């Protein structure tokens, strides 16, 4: 397994960031064109990005702070952890994706960098 870790500080309170990572309509603003998410343990996940569909299952939920799910990738399933922390400037979001040994960590890292940039823009726009 390889691990991709990305962190960003967002100019929003932790509750707003939690909403952005746990609400399927908000996820469609920054993670994929189509998102279905049932944010409860055992809930289903479906994300379509650039025509690629990933499906999976929610493994853990700590309401307001942590969401963990698996999703399918062409090279095998990976595990995604999204954790929200309070921060002096708003909230800190940490994303960790554990990829199978055959995964493409550079491609996944670039995808998360792009997605988190979109999230930042989405939350900044919502504040305006």
C-alpha positions in Angstrom: 0.0 0.0 0.0 1.1 3.5 -0.7 -0.4 6.6 1.1 -1.3 10.0 -0.3 -1.7 12.8 2.3 -3.0 16.3 1.6 -3.8 19.0 4.1 -5.4 22.4 3.6 -6.6 25.2 5.8 -10.0 26.5 4.9 -11.5 29.9 5.7 -14.6 28.4 7.1 -15.6 27.0 10.5 -15.3 23.2 11.0 -19.1 22.8 10.7 -19.1 24.3 7.2 -16.2 22.1 6.2 -18.0 19.0 7.6 -21.0 19.9 5.5 -18.8 20.3 2.4 -17.4 16.8 2.8 -20.5 15.0 4.0 -23.3 16.4 1.9 -23.6 15.0 -1.6 -24.7 18.3 -3.2 -21.7 20.1 -1.7 -19.4 17.3 -2.8 -20.6 17.8 -6.4 -19.2 21.3 -6.1 -15.6 20.1 -5.6 -15.2 16.3 -5.8 -17.1 15.0 -8.8 -19.8 15.8 -11.3 -22.1 13.2 -9.7 -21.9 12.2 -6.1 -24.1 9.9 -4.0 -23.2 9.6 -0.4 -25.0 8.1 2.6 -22.8 9.4 5.4 -23.5 6.6 7.9 -21.4 3.5 8.5 -22.3 1.0 5.8 -23.7 3.7 3.6 -23.0 3.7 -0.1 -20.6 6.0 -2.0 -20.7 6.8 -5.7 -18.6 9.4 -7.4 -18.3 10.1 -11.1 -15.3 12.3 -12.1 -14.3 12.9 -15.7 -16.5 9.9 -16.8 -14.8 7.5 -14.3 -17.2 6.0 -11.7 -16.0 5.0 -8.3 -18.3 3.1 -5.9 -17.7 2.1 -2.3 -18.8 2.0 1.3 -18.6 4.3 4.2 -16.5 2.6 6.9 -16.5 5.2 9.7 -18.2 8.4 10.6 -17.5 10.7 13.6 -20.2 13.3 13.0 -18.7 16.7 12.5 -15.1 15.6 12.2 -14.2 12.4 10.3 -15.5 10.4 7.3 -13.8 7.2 6.1 -14.8 5.3 3.0 -13.5 2.8 0.5 -13.9 3.3 -3.2 -13.1 1.5 -6.4 -10.2 2.5 -8.6 -9.1 0.8 -11.8 -6.0 -0.7 -10.0 -8.1 -1.8 -7.0 -10.0 -0.4 -4.0 -8.5 2.4 -1.9 -9.4 3.8 1.5 -10.1 7.6 1.9 -10.0 9.4 5.3 -11.3 12.9 5.6 -10.7 14.6 8.9 -11.7 18.1 10.0 -9.9 20.0 12.7 -10.5 23.4 14.2 -7.8 25.9 13.2 -7.1 29.6 14.1 -7.9 30.5 10.5 -11.0 28.4 10.2 -10.6 24.7 9.8 -8.0 22.2 8.7 -8.9 19.3 6.4 -6.6 16.3 6.2 -7.1 13.8 3.4 -5.3 10.5 3.5 -5.9 7.9 0.7 -4.4 4.5 1.1 -3.8 3.0 -2.4 -3.2 -0.6 -3.4 0.5 -1.4 -4.2 -0.4 -1.3 -7.9 -1.9 2.2 -7.5 -0.7 5.4 -9.2 0.2 7.6 -6.2 1.3 10.6 -8.4 -2.0 10.6 -10.3 -4.0 10.3 -7.0 -2.0 13.1 -5.4 -2.7 15.4 -8.3 -6.4 14.6 -8.2 -6.6 15.4 -4.5 -4.6 18.7 -5.0 -7.0 19.7 -7.7 -10.1 18.7 -5.6 -8.9 20.5 -2.5 -8.3 23.6 -4.6 -11.9 23.4 -5.9 -13.1 22.9 -2.3 -11.2 26.0 -1.2 -12.8 28.0 -4.1 -16.2 26.6 -3.3 -16.0 27.6 0.4 -14.5 31.0 -0.4 -17.3 31.7 -2.9 -19.9 30.7 -0.4 -18.5 33.3 2.0 -18.7 36.1 -0.5 
